Amino acid sequence: MISTKNITFQYPKGELFHMPDLYCTAGSTILITGNSGRGKTTYLHILAGLLRPKSGEIEIDSTNIVSLSERKNDAFRGKNIGVVFQKPYFIASLSILENLEMTSWLATGKKDSATAKKLLNQLGLSEHISKLPSQLSVGQQQRVSIARALINEPKVLLADEPTSSLDDKNAEIVIDLLTSLSREYKAALIIVTHDSRIKEKFHNQITMI
Amino acid sequence: MIAKLAWRNIWFKPLNTILSIILLMSSVAIITVLILLEKQFEEKFNSNIDGVDLVMGAQGSPLQLILSSVYQVDAPTGNISYDSAKVWMKNPFVEKAIPLAFGDNYRGYKILGTTPDYLKKYGAKISNGKIFENNFEVVVGNDIAKKLNINVGDTFFGSHGDAAEGEVHENESYKVVGIAEKTGKVVDNLIVCNIPSVWQMHGSHEEHNHEQVGENPKHGEEGHVHDDHEADLTIDEPGMEITAVLLKFRNKMGIVTWPRIIAQNTKMQVASPAIEVNRLFKLFGIGINALQYLAYGIMLISGISIFIALFNTLKERKFEFALLRVSGAGRFKLLSLVMIESLLLCIVGYIFGTILGRIALLLLSNSAEDDFKMSFNPYDFIWDKEGILFLLTIFVGIIAALIPAIKAYNLNISKTLANG
């Protein structure tokens, strides 16, 4: 579970953002919506510990990540936060399975091939595990991103516009997978989006204005 | 895992990688060959002049005298009168004087008339058979014996002069009485006999003297009638000629004073192997230095090529780096990833370079063997110099990766991902 309190953020010489407080328990989903330029992605990066807020607290599983040192923050993020990006990013030189193994190794020091294979299986990608990321379609790539975000069984799953580059069918698949898997892996799912195809599916929404 | 990722990354762009490796490999190979050549060349040259302070021979180029009489690689400068040489050989300054008389060759290998002291000087013990005693008995150098498969008891005819195609002296055959041990010096490629054998092979001394005047190396087309019934010549035969004398001094003053004394008082000259070899090395040195600069130049270019390759891919790989950071990698892991990629290139380049250098030396050695009877050992490792070369290669790798690595270290993940 994740909760935030009184988060403010300011880019150097930029305007001050007041981020809405949120509270999300394991297995449930919160949608953060709003128009571009309202700081949605910034908020997601703050939640992921990629940006440090000016003030406020972010508590993930009773750890306040705002107070962690950069190194501890990196390690904490690796273990407890999974992120799905708008565009599927991969290590181009590694195969699908190796990409996942690398993610588990970075967080835990061990290559968890079993979980990686199980996840890829669940996502219907078992025949592609030894392919390079560039050999997959965008929809497949986005599903691999979900597998990667979940491989370390994180407490929080963050998704930044996960459907914006997908067609209706794939967007549907990705959203279904995100919600069902986050429930199965007991992760708090936070989706940042302005995609109306998603908005109608969730009631728990925070709109940034 | 980081090393594995680095390895996979460098082979993900194989053309860049191969270019960098080929450049590094070439420079390492050139430098390795130079290191090995220089050391083994000097070793070979210096080990052969051990115990030779001066060489006495006919007037001409001192370098030629040294090359012909000590290294057996050049034509001799001419002949000297053994009678007048003897005067100097008996001088109290002289500890040991070894006379040399060049005679024929057998299939391109020189037959050298000398005394058993010659073999002793090079530490060539007889491994099989005995030392030569009578005329036309020969001891065969180890390499020749192996290459031509010569055994004790074999006989052969020599060809005149130092070309294998020379006139064959069919009147007298040489008899192999001993095989010398391997020494790694010139003796390995020589056939050694006593001096009277050389004299006798080339006929009675009257006609010998007659045709020898001033044109020794060329004689032999005609007038080479050998008298089979002639009595065996001895070393005490008067009026004979030899080619050179290797001198070792008891009193080091002699080394300094003799060159001038001999030049002023006789038709001969003495030359110092140490000085001549030094001169030779200086000549080589210019070439070696030029090659070395070239090799370091190539290494610099390979460093630049690695830098450009890493720098160019930074832009497309920044998402990868951001991804690694998101997955829990610290800044330092990214720095080391870039560093390791560069170092892997350097290590691979170094390994291939060392191997290529040795293959080149092996080829070089084979041709040097044919032309100069001089071989180089490609399996020799000169740890200190090659170690320094390795460190230099690593250093190039670190310098080339420095800026890209720091850029990866300082990458702003949030900005990278937000603007993606």
Chai-1 contact restraints between the chains, C-beta under 6 A:
chainA,res_idxA,chainB,res_idxB,connection_type,confidence,min_distance_angstrom,max_distance_angstrom,comment,restraint_id
A,T41,B,A418,contact,1.0,0.0,6.0,A-B,restraint_1
A,H45,B,S414,contact,1.0,0.0,6.0,A-B,restraint_2
A,L50,B,I413,contact,1.0,0.0,6.0,A-B,restraint_3
A,L50,B,S414,contact,1.0,0.0,6.0,A-B,restraint_4
A,L51,B,S414,contact,1.0,0.0,6.0,A-B,restraint_5
A,R71,B,G330,contact,1.0,0.0,6.0,A-B,restraint_6
A,D74,B,G328,contact,1.0,0.0,6.0,A-B,restraint_7
A,D74,B,G330,contact,1.0,0.0,6.0,A-B,restraint_8
A,A75,B,G328,contact,1.0,0.0,6.0,A-B,restraint_9
A,R77,B,G328,contact,1.0,0.0,6.0,A-B,restraint_10
A,G78,B,S327,contact,1.0,0.0,6.0,A-B,restraint_11
A,G78,B,G328,contact,1.0,0.0,6.0,A-B,restraint_12
A,V83,B,V326,contact,1.0,0.0,6.0,A-B,restraint_13
A,K87,B,G420,contact,1.0,0.0,6.0,A-B,restraint_14
A,Y89,B,F319,contact,1.0,0.0,6.0,A-B,restraint_15
A,Y89,B,L323,contact,1.0,0.0,6.0,A-B,restraint_16
A,I91,B,E320,contact,1.0,0.0,6.0,A-B,restraint_17
A,S93,B,R8,contact,1.0,0.0,6.0,A-B,restraint_18
A,S93,B,N9,contact,1.0,0.0,6.0,A-B,restraint_19
A,S93,B,F12,contact,1.0,0.0,6.0,A-B,restraint_20
A,L94,B,R8,contact,1.0,0.0,6.0,A-B,restraint_21
A,T103,B,S327,contact,1.0,0.0,6.0,A-B,restraint_22
A,W105,B,M1,contact,1.0,0.0,6.0,A-B,restraint_23
A,L106,B,S327,contact,1.0,0.0,6.0,A-B,restraint_24
A,L106,B,G328,contact,1.0,0.0,6.0,A-B,restraint_25
A,L106,B,A329,contact,1.0,0.0,6.0,A-B,restraint_26
A,A107,B,G328,contact,1.0,0.0,6.0,A-B,restraint_27
